[in-house]
Amino acid sequence: MTQDPAGAAPETDTPASSRRGLSRHLVDIAPLKASPAFARLWIGGAISGIGAFMTQVAVGLQIYEITESTFMVGLVGGVALLPMIVAGLWGGMIADVFDRRKVLIASSLVAWASTIALAALSFWDQHLQGDGGHAAVWPFFVVTTVSAVASTVSNATRGSVVGRILPPEMISRATALNGISFGAMLTIGPALAGVLAAGVGLPWTFTIDAVLFTAGFLGIWMLPSLPRLGERVEAGWPVLKEGLTFLRHAPNIRMSFVVDIIAMTFGRPYVLFPALGATVVGGGSLTVGALTAAGAIGTMLTSLFSGPVARVHRHGVAISRAIQLFGLFAALFGLTTLLLGATGHEPAEGWGGVHWATLIVLALCMAGMGASDEVSAIFRQTMIITAAPDEMRGRLQGVFIVVVTGGPRIGDLYAGILATAVALWFPPLLGGVVIVALIAILTRAQRAWREYDAQAPTP
């Protein structure tokens, strides 16, 4: 061990310095300490979000129980898509016009009432089953659509609130913390829904979500007043048009949307999971759950070790590299399906029918995709919040919600069509190559994107 001129041992050789080195890589919880309002919003959102993912799974189980139709289950998202897009655009505008705390309270109350309505409908269906019948399915579609609209408005508003309750230098760290909460929602919520649905039944699963919702509502209720900054304006088409005009002259923020659409369109293999579980990997629904959880674990681990994000300033370059890495993992997913799927393994339901080598490699690909996507998400969301003026953040968050809502559905359509026309391995393999190539071209063509510096953010 060497010493410095003063005779002290190097800092890297001490246990304390090792702990400090580790802490520099772990997620930074400074935003939770700096802003009690953000801490309450984050904790409440994580708890209520677990309940929201429980309900997403429970709704599918409920509709399948009534109709015994996979198509009807898939129709839940299709029916709600257009209202969600409209809600994202108009909800963001409302967040820029009115007090954001009040908008959050109103939209959360509607979502809360929708959950209670789902519980009531489920209890009614359970009652009718005693007489050998079922409840009508259309009320479930109506209520889930209302819930999706309210949640979209709430999410667009929530994203615009963060910039008001935290200083700019903490935004990237706060976004990383949101990745941890989202990963927890995506892993715990669906698993808990399965356990509760089997143990206490679907009606009580919805009811438990309604109870968990109170945690999120308390975090919103305790926010400070967040009125519009600047001159008062009336909600309507001119305000919405103003936001779209701003976006047209904001190349960096616009580029953040474009690259995300490319990634979600060409790099989402989720729609392939059921077929992989039945024909290539085996394991059926267990494989679907394992691959889904792997992506969420990658998201959580990236957020957990997100300490260095605050020291990264070239956000445009960081986003491009993260999405290209995402594309490489997608291509590896397709290549693995092609190569390891040709093993002659006879797939079957249950863990005994799993081809473990294939499942492990595919799960690692999903974890890599979740991790790289989270890196991209941290910097994209930070860019939107810090580069845009506060009076525009609601509308931009609304567009962001439209992108993250519509992109995956377009991606599911892309993967479904090509998998049916060619093979299961083809969509992710081709899509990964397309992602890497397109991002390279766009990054090369957009100088402002390459030179974006978070220390002097420009939209």
Buried (B, 14 or more C-beta within 10 A) or exposed (E): EEEEEEEEEEEEEEEEEEEEEEEEEEBBBBBBEBBEBBBBBBBBBBBBBBBBBBBBBBBBBBBEBBBEEEEBBBBBBEBBBEBBBBBBBBBBBBBBBBBBBBBBBBBBBBBBBBBBBBBBBBBBBBEBEEEEEBBEBEBBBEBBBBBBBBBBBBBBBBBBBBBBBBEBBBBBBBBBBBBBBBBBBBBBBBBBBBEBBEEEBBBBBBBBBBEBBBBBBBBBBEBEEBEBEEEEBEEEEEBBEBBEEBBEEBBBBBBBBBBBBBBBBBBBBBBBBBBBBBEBBBBBBBBBBBBBBBBBBBBBBBBBBBBEBBEBBBBBBBBBBBBBBBBBBBBBBBBBBBEBBEEEBEBEBEBEBBBEEBBBBBBBBBBBBBBBBBBBBBBBBBBBBBBBEBBBBBBBBBBBBBBBBBBBBBBBEBBBEBBEEEBBBBBBBBBBBBBBEBBEEBBEEBEEBEEBEBEEBBB
